[in-house]
Amino acid sequence: MSNTIRVVLADDHVFVRDGIKSLLETEANIEVVGEAIDGADALEVIANSKPDLLIADIRMPNLTGIELVERLRNDNNSLKIIMLSMHESEEYVLKSIKAGADGYLLKGSSKEEFLKALHTVAGGGKYFSGDISSILISQLTNGTNSLEPKQIPGEEMMITKREKEILSLLLSGKGNKEIAEALEISKRTAEVHRFNLMKKLKVKNLIELSNKASEYSLL
């Protein structure tokens, strides 16, 4: 029996699929056996290709990534699933886990982390990036194991621990390179965190970011 991990990629952006495919094709024991342009297409591709693992974008048309996971689990499909997202929000992470995902990675993850996650999940384990793991720990230490997102009045307040660190460094005048060095992450990951934070808070510059942080007492 072959030890090759058969993978299906589901993402509505072709350049994302091409990038992941190029990364995986460098690995001798991984084979991309199918690609899907959205959640509905993924169901058909999975049925035809019988993969071992699905890597799915969390936001897709015609069934989101979370809806896709729910559909597969309702059909008692034991396929291993890693959710891929630009977003580190608590709501997305917890909904993905509750739906039945085996892993959750940010699109800014390094090649090394990406491959580690894939092999871990394919081998029957669970994998969540370090930043995301802090969300799960927070849920448990706050006295709940329901994995339900906290009901918070307003999207502005949904800030993760890592995003608070990014926010603090940004407001102290640090650039992406300095943030990356301070947090021991790649510059690309720092850029993704910064983009997600400013998008989440609906601000366009550091002045607006500072005002929003003060208004909602985010630090």
Secondary structure, DSSP 8 states (H G I E B T S, - for coil): ----EEEEEE-S-HHHHHHHHHHHTTSTTEEEEEEESSHHHHHHHHHHH--SEEEEESS-SSS-HHHHHHHHHHTT---EEEEEES---HHHHHHHHHHT-SEEEETT--HHHHHHHHHHHHTT--EE-HHHHHHHHHHHHTT--S------SSGGG---HHHHHHHHHHHTT--HHHHHHHHT--HHHHHHHHHHHHHHTT-SSHHHHHHHHHHTT--
